[in-house]
Amino acid sequence: MLEFFQNLIETFMTLVLPSCFKILLVVLVAFFSKYLVNVAADNFLSRLRKTGRISSLKQIFYSTSSAIITAIAAIMILHELGLDVMPIIASAGLLSLAVSLGAQHIVKDVVNGFFILLEDQFGIGDTIKIGDITGVVENMNLRITSLKDTSGGIHIIPNGEIKQVSVLNYRK
């Protein structure tokens, strides 16, 4: 019986304990990485002059960086637990390819929306003209821009379809 407990303690000390420390280290590095990315995003975005857009861009940076760091940390933890992560990585690559092919319009809308916000092309309260539609920007996010025309109608335009914008009264 004593030999059983000695083997159990030896196994715990040589196999389990180092893995626990490595997993703890991965978690700590992930939290520290999230913090560093958020500080860097705050410093970068604080240089933009439009405060309304800064909160939208911060949320994009925070959620994207958090998802990426969490996925990498999860894969590292699974690897440390002894699981083969190569099928998971390959499946994630194939899944992202399938999603990107199936959701090309959504991806195009999001990318255009990101650059509209980042480049400060127009904002909420600006009067703009997109194609035949003229109105005041009521709402904007990564996917869509909402315009309210003079008759009170709301026009929702996907950002991927915005090719040319005329800003009629640029607010400062």
C-alpha positions as CSV (number, residue, x, y, z in Angstrom):
1,M,0.0,0.0,0.0
2,L,2.8,2.4,0.8
3,E,4.4,1.6,-2.5
4,F,1.2,2.5,-4.3
5,F,1.1,6.0,-2.6
6,Q,4.8,6.6,-3.3
7,N,4.1,5.8,-7.0
8,L,1.1,8.0,-7.0
9,I,3.0,10.9,-5.5
10,E,5.9,10.4,-7.9
11,T,3.6,10.4,-10.9
12,F,1.8,13.5,-9.6
13,M,5.1,15.3,-9.1
14,T,6.6,14.3,-12.5
15,L,3.6,14.5,-14.8
16,V,0.7,16.4,-13.4
17,L,2.4,19.2,-11.4
18,P,4.6,20.5,-14.3
19,S,1.5,20.5,-16.6
20,C,-0.5,22.5,-14.1
21,F,2.3,25.1,-13.9
22,K,2.5,25.3,-17.7
23,I,-1.3,25.6,-18.0
24,L,-1.3,28.4,-15.4
25,L,1.5,30.1,-17.2
26,V,-0.5,30.0,-20.5
27,V,-3.5,31.5,-18.8
28,L,-1.4,34.3,-17.2
29,V,0.3,35.1,-20.5
30,A,-3.1,35.1,-22.3
31,F,-4.5,37.6,-19.7
32,F,-1.3,39.7,-19.9
33,S,-1.5,39.7,-23.8
34,K,-5.1,40.8,-23.7
35,Y,-4.2,43.6,-21.4
36,L,-1.2,44.7,-23.6
37,V,-3.4,44.6,-26.8
38,N,-6.1,46.7,-25.1
39,V,-3.5,49.3,-23.9
40,A,-2.0,49.4,-27.3
41,A,-5.4,49.9,-29.0
42,D,-6.3,52.6,-26.5
43,N,-3.0,54.5,-27.2
44,F,-3.5,54.1,-31.0
45,L,-7.1,55.1,-31.0
46,S,-6.8,58.0,-28.7
47,R,-5.0,59.8,-31.5
48,L,-8.2,59.8,-33.6
49,R,-10.1,63.0,-33.5
50,K,-13.6,61.6,-33.5
51,T,-14.6,60.2,-30.1
52,G,-17.8,58.6,-31.4
53,R,-15.8,56.3,-33.6
54,I,-13.2,55.5,-31.0
55,S,-15.6,53.5,-28.9
56,S,-16.7,51.5,-31.9
57,L,-13.1,50.8,-33.0
58,K,-12.1,49.9,-29.4
59,Q,-14.9,47.4,-29.2
60,I,-13.7,45.8,-32.5
61,F,-10.1,45.6,-31.3
62,Y,-11.1,44.2,-27.9
63,S,-13.4,41.5,-29.1
64,T,-11.2,40.4,-32.0
65,S,-8.0,40.3,-29.9
66,S,-9.8,38.5,-27.1
67,A,-11.1,35.8,-29.5
68,I,-7.7,35.3,-31.1
69,I,-5.8,35.1,-27.8
70,T,-8.4,32.9,-26.2
71,A,-8.3,30.4,-29.1
72,I,-4.5,30.3,-29.1
73,A,-4.5,29.8,-25.3
74,A,-7.1,27.0,-25.5
75,I,-5.1,25.2,-28.2
76,M,-1.9,25.5,-26.1
77,I,-3.8,24.1,-23.0
78,L,-5.2,21.2,-25.0
79,H,-1.8,20.4,-26.3
80,E,-0.4,20.5,-22.8
81,L,-3.1,18.1,-21.6
82,G,-1.8,15.6,-24.2
83,L,-4.4,16.0,-26.9
84,D,-3.4,16.1,-30.6
85,V,-4.3,19.7,-31.7
86,M,-3.4,19.3,-35.4
87,P,-6.9,18.1,-36.3
88,I,-8.4,21.0,-34.4
89,I,-6.2,23.5,-36.2
90,A,-6.9,21.9,-39.6
91,S,-10.6,21.9,-38.9
92,A,-10.5,25.5,-37.9
93,G,-8.7,26.4,-41.1
94,L,-11.3,24.6,-43.3
95,L,-14.2,26.0,-41.3
96,S,-12.9,29.6,-41.7
97,L,-12.4,29.0,-45.4
98,A,-16.0,27.7,-45.7
99,V,-17.4,30.6,-43.7
100,S,-15.4,33.2,-45.7
101,L,-16.7,31.7,-49.0
102,G,-20.2,31.5,-47.8
103,A,-20.3,34.9,-46.2
104,Q,-18.4,37.0,-48.7
105,H,-20.9,39.9,-48.6
106,I,-20.9,40.0,-44.8
107,V,-17.1,40.1,-44.8
108,K,-17.1,42.8,-47.4
109,D,-19.6,44.8,-45.4
110,V,-17.5,44.5,-42.2
111,V,-14.2,45.4,-43.9
112,N,-15.7,48.4,-45.6
113,G,-17.4,49.4,-42.3
114,F,-14.1,49.1,-40.5
115,F,-12.3,51.4,-42.9
116,I,-15.2,53.9,-42.9
117,L,-14.8,54.2,-39.1
118,L,-11.0,54.1,-39.2
119,E,-10.6,56.7,-41.9
120,D,-13.3,58.9,-40.4
121,Q,-15.1,59.2,-43.7
122,F,-18.4,60.3,-42.1
123,G,-20.2,59.9,-38.8
124,I,-23.5,60.0,-37.0
125,G,-25.1,63.4,-37.6
126,D,-23.4,64.1,-40.9
127,T,-25.6,64.7,-43.9
128,I,-24.4,62.5,-46.7
129,K,-25.4,61.3,-50.2
130,I,-24.9,57.6,-51.1
131,G,-26.0,57.0,-54.7
132,D,-29.5,58.4,-55.0
133,I,-30.1,58.6,-51.3
134,T,-29.5,61.8,-49.3
135,G,-30.0,61.9,-45.6
136,V,-28.6,62.3,-42.1
137,V,-26.6,59.4,-40.7
138,E,-28.7,58.0,-37.9
139,N,-26.7,54.8,-37.1
140,M,-23.6,53.2,-38.3
141,N,-21.7,50.0,-37.4
142,L,-19.5,47.6,-39.2
143,R,-22.3,46.1,-41.3
144,I,-24.6,48.9,-42.2
145,T,-25.2,52.6,-42.4
146,S,-28.7,54.0,-41.7
147,L,-29.7,57.3,-43.3
148,K,-32.8,59.3,-42.4
149,D,-34.1,61.3,-45.4
150,T,-36.0,64.6,-45.3
151,S,-39.4,62.8,-45.4
152,G,-38.5,60.8,-42.4
153,G,-37.8,57.5,-44.2
154,I,-34.9,55.4,-42.9
155,H,-32.6,53.8,-45.5
156,I,-30.4,51.0,-44.5
157,I,-27.3,50.6,-46.7
158,P,-24.8,47.7,-46.3
159,N,-21.3,49.2,-46.1
160,G,-20.1,46.8,-48.8
161,E,-22.3,48.6,-51.3
162,I,-21.0,52.1,-50.5
163,K,-18.8,53.0,-53.5
164,Q,-18.9,56.7,-53.3
165,V,-20.0,59.1,-50.6
166,S,-20.7,62.8,-50.8
167,V,-20.5,64.5,-47.3
168,L,-22.8,67.5,-47.6
169,N,-22.1,69.0,-44.1
170,Y,-19.2,67.5,-42.3
171,R,-19.5,68.0,-38.5
172,K,-16.3,68.7,-36.7
